[in-house]
Amino acid sequence: MKSKVYAAIDIGSNAARLLIKKAAFSEGKLSELDKLLLLRVPLRLGFDVFAKGKVGNRRAENLLRLMKAYRQLMKIYGVDEYRACATSAMRDADNGPELIKEVKDSTGIRLELIAGEEEARIVYANHMECMMDRKGSYLYVDVGGGSTETNFIEDGELKSSQSFNIGTVRILSDKVTSEEWASLKASMRLLAQQHEHIDIIGSGGNINKIYKMAARKNVEESSVSVGELRSIYNMLAPLSVEERMERFNLKEDRADVIVPAAEIFLTIAEIVGARKIIVPVIGVADGLIDSLVAADLEKS
């Protein structure tokens, strides 16, 4: 049996994550995949980008500091291969390409700037195995700080992928256009017209936290009803960020974005008529590592 250590770096609009996993291979197949480290740091690049069009000096410096730290952690954990991606905020930043070059020059880390559709595919691919046996219609929804990615799956087969510039940080920055909301709603209405029943598979830190907060949930299926989501939203929305932090033990960088995230999920759920949201607790970083493992399996 041989083993290999993989890492994934996901630079989002709200936070930057480092995920490290160790894979064991036996007879050309993956036998184990264990998480060694998951680190999340709230860089909040989107608050600069969506307001000013670029990453400001302070957050740019913090990005470089963090990438240097992530590089050292990958060395400590003996990472053999990694993939690092930047998503919505860096896509929109005027100085995005310049920052990517600075990261490469100062740390050696190669950051990929991925499009929204690629981001949707990466997240979906991570849960594809579990979806293969699922009959019926599902909408895979990943809500991030800068964008929302959707994948429509029917009887285990991916039918369509879309990306919308609607995210939690973008909403808080008042930078979501009415045209983008109209595009999202029109796409969801079309799905609802074509399919009688659709349930949602939710991805992202906010829906994970909402699931943990839910008083009523299906633990065996890891799902929460849309009605319960609405109750949590109604409980959180009237409160200030400080009150949410105090009452529900939320960190500041979660307490502000959790309400717009719930709004996005509720908007989609109500249009497509979803009754529940399945929460498998996965994200872009998991998908990045899965893509590296899959590439190695193809070579063997």
N, C-alpha and C positions, 0 to 999 in steps of 0.2 A: 504494500500500500504506500502511495506517495501523497504528499500534501503540498499545498501552496497557499500563500497568504495574499489576499486581495484587499484593495482599498478603493473607496469611492469618495469623492469630494463633490458636494452639491452646493453651489453658491446661489441661493435664492434671493428674492426681494426682501425677505424679512430676516432670514437666518442662513448661516453657512454650516453645513454638516460634514463631519468626517466619520465614515463607517468603515470598519475593518473586520473582515471575516476570514476564517481559515477553512479551506476545503480539503477534504480527503478523497482520493480517487482510488478505486480498486477495479482492476480488469477493464480499464477504459470507461468506467462509469463513476459518477459522483456518489459517494457513499455517505458523506457528512458535510455539513456547511454550518459552522459555528461562529456566532458573533463574538468578537474579541473586544471591540470598542465602538461606542457611538457617542460622539461629542457634537453638541449643538451650541453655536455662539450667535447671539442676535446682532449681526452687523447692521441690519436695517438699511441696506443700500437703497431700497425703493423710495424711502422718504426723501432722499436727495434727488434721485433721478426723476421721479414723477412730479416733483415741485420745480426743479431747476434744469432738468434735462441732462444732468451729469452727476457723477459721484463726487461729492465734495472732498476737500483735502483731508479732513479729519478721518472720514470713513475710508478714504483711499489708503491712508496710512495704516488704519486698523486692518484693512484687508491684507495688506502686505505682511504685517506682523503676524496675522493669523495663519497665512499660508506658510510662513517660515516655521511656525509652531507645528502645523500639520505635517510639514516635511520631516521635522525631527521625530514626531510621533510615529510616522511611517517607518523611519529607520529603526526606532526602538522595537517596534513590533515585527520587524523583519519582512516588510511588505515586498512581495516579488513583482507585483504588477498593480497598476492603479488606473483609474479613469477619473478625470476631473471636469465638471461641466458647470457653466454659468447659464442662468435662465433669464427670466423676463426683465429684471432691472438692468442687467448688463447688456441685454439685447437693445434696450432703449437708450442707454447712456451714450452721449456723444463721445465721451472719453473711454468707452468700453474697450475698444481695440488697443488703446494706449495702456490701459491697466493690465490687460491680458499679457502684453509684451513685458511690462514691468514685473509681473509675477514670474514669468518665464526667466527673465534675466537675473532676478534676485533670489529665486528659490529653485529654479529648474523645473517647477511644476507646469505642465502644459494644460492650460485651460481651454476647453472646447466651448464655443458659443453655440448653443443648440436652439433650433427653432421650436416654436410651440408644438407643432405636429410631432416632432421628434421626441420632445418631452413627454407628450401623451403616449407615444408608442413605448417609450422606456418604462413608464410607470405601469402601463397595461401588461407589458411582457412579463413583468415580475410576478403577476398573479395569473398568468395564462394557464398554467398547469391546473390550478384549482378550478378554472372556468370551463375546462374541456368537457367535464361531465355534467355541467349545469344546463338543464333544459329551460327554455323560456327566454325572455328578453330582459337584458340588464343594461343600465347606463353607468359606465365607470366614470366617476367625477373626481378630479384632483384639483382642489382649490389651493392656490398658492398666494403669495403676496402680490404678484404682478399679473398673474393670468390664471384662467381656469381651463383645464384640459378635459375633454370628454371623449369617451370611446363607447360606441354602441355595439353590444354583443348579443347575438341571437343563437341559441342552442350551441353555445361554446365557440362560435365563430365570430371574429371581429368583422363588423360590417362597415364602420366608418369612424374616423377620428377628426376632432375639431379642436381648435384653440381660440380662446376669446380673451381679449385684453381687459379682463375683469378680475381683480384680485383684491385681497383684503387691504393691503397697503395703498393700492391705487384708489380704492374707495375712500379710505381715510384721508387721502390727499386730494380728494374731489377731482380725480383725473380720469374717471370712467365716462365716456361719451354716451349720450342718449342713443346714438347709432349702434354702439357696441351692445348695449342692453337690448335694443330692438333685434339685433342679429341673433343674440343668444336665445331670446324668447321665441323668435320665429323658427329657429332650428328645433327647439324643444317642442313647439306646437306641431311641427311636421312629424316628428317622431310619435307624438301622442295620437295623431290622426291615423298613422300607419300601423300602430301596435296597440292592442287593447290593454295590456298590463305590462308595466315596466317597473322593476325595482332598481334601486341605486346601490352601487358599491362606492363607498366614500374613501378618499385618500387625502392625507395631509394632517399636519399636527393639530389643527383645530377640531376636525371631526373626531380624531382620536381622543382629544381631551373631553369633548362633549359626550362621547360614549362612556368615558370613565365617570363623568359627572351624573349620568342618567340614573335616576332612581329605579326606573322600570326599563329593563333591557333583556334581550335574549342572549344569555351568556354562551350557550352551546353554539349558537350560530354567529355570535359576535355581531348582533344587529340591534338597532334602536329604531323604534317607530317614528314616523314623521310627526305624529302627534306629540311624542315625548320631546322631540327636537324643538317643536314649536313652544312647548312649555318652558324649556330651558332658555330659549331665545327671549320669551316674554319676561322671564325672571331676570336675565342679564341686561337687556336693552335699556331699561330705565335707569340703571345704576351708572355712576361715574366709574372711570377706570380704577380709581383708588378704592372705591367700594367693592368692585369685583375682586380686586386683589385681596382685600381684607376678608370678605365673606366666603370666598371660594378658594382661597389660598393659591391664587394665580400669580404668575410672574407678570411684570409690567408688559413685556413684549408679547404675552399671550392675552392679557386682559383687554387690550385695545382691539386686537384683530379678530377675536373669537366671535364678536357680534356680526361684523360684516361677513364673516365666513358662514355663519348660520343663515344669514340673509340669502346668500348665494345658493346654498343647499336647499333652503325652503322654496326659493323662486323656481328652481329646476324641478323639485319634487312635486310641487303643486301643479305645474304645467303638465308634466308627464303622468300625473296620477299615481305616483309611487306611494306605497304604504309603509315602506321601511327602508332603512339605509344599513347595508352590511359594511362593517368596519374591520378590514383585515389587518390594519396597522402596518402599512408598507409605504414606500415612497420612491423618489427618484434614485436615491443612493442605493437602495436594494436592487433596483433595476439595472443600475450601472454595473454592479458586481455580478449580477446574473448574466449580463451580456459578456463579461470577461470569461466567466466559467463556461458559458456555452461555446465561445470561440475556441477555448482550449479543448473542450470535448470533441469539437469538430476535427481538430488537428490530430487527435489520438486515434 
